[in-house]
Amino acid sequence: MVLHNFGEKLYYGLVTTMTSHLSGISKLIEDAEGDLFLEELNQRWADHNKALQMILNILMCMEIAFIPRTHKTPILELGFNLWRDIVMPRTRLRDTLLELVYKERNGEVINRELMRNIIKMLTDLGSSVYEEDFEQPFLEVSADFYSLKSQQFIESCDCRDYLKAERCLNEDIERVSHYLDPRSLDKIAKLVEKEMIESHMHRLFQIENMALLDMIVNDKYEDLGMQYNLFRRVPAGLSIVRDVMNLYIWDTGKQLVADLERLKDPVNFVQCLLDLKDKFDKIISLAFNNDNTFQNALNSSFEYFINLKPSSPEFISLFVDDKLRKGLKGLSEDGVEVLLDKVMMLFRYLQKKDMFKMYYSLHLANRLSSGKTISTDDERSLIDKLKTERRCQFTSKLEGMLIDMKTSQDTSIGGED
């Protein structure tokens, strides 16, 4: 018929036939009740697709030769458009799908495969159909659902329980992966993050039984990890966690440098600094995913309160003096390196590094002259670390003292010979 100039008649005959057929299909779907509604719709859609493919194969000549030349709608697109305009029970379908989502959110089991097929039908009919008929209303009811759920959570549970908000987020993401179009993933994630997390961030930290400080003080790594993973999802979320951590470090550090009784024992004072640093290094490692922003905040806080005490350079040098006289006994070689690296960490925080150098020179001279150092190798190791940190000029005098001691020892041995 196409070859004999009956393409127009054939095309409009196809349109008329499909329209009549789909009108009957629409009535069958409309009459389906309850759970049978989606099943009927799904089956009829599958049949319609098979029929379209058969029609396309039969009318391939018209598809290739007539339709492009006359700018008609291609057969598959025509079939989809007619299905959308004649068959699609848009309001009923939307309400049914949203009801199933609501049921699953409340713990009921639904037919996910059937949901997936229906959602696929909507996306096949065009992105605008999917967005207008399902995605937009889905996001609207989701916002209402999680706004209410978050309010119930925050009014009836403590901070650890509220961390289950992440479970809500993960559950909706799982739903997206099972039956929603992948394009909805980012949208629903951002929506749940906003309703469950961002809207309540500040209130969470103002309620006593939800105190992040309790987790920090008692080294609750698992809870802190959940807190970190939850709040990193929203803008400014982690900055609040960092602020709370910084406040605790500042307060603890200021109490430490103001404790007159503790300051009577410089070695214990420095050990407390190292213990505090170890505590937060462990928190950042185990709970905060080695986040550099938290590590930088920790360093900044330590630098602040260590330099509140003018005697900090002297105290750190006295700590080194104590360890190099007697405190390294029993430590393995690796243990010694770890301790010396910790000393260097405190050294980096000092603003008056020349003051440390002055006290360290005096203490080193005293150790060497009295023969009280337990290891010249350890002495040299620390000086090498200082040299790497501050270059040769900073350590030239210290290195000279070790050389003089070695020369003196060699001369003494030579005289005995």
Disulfide bonds with the S-S distance in Angstrom:
none
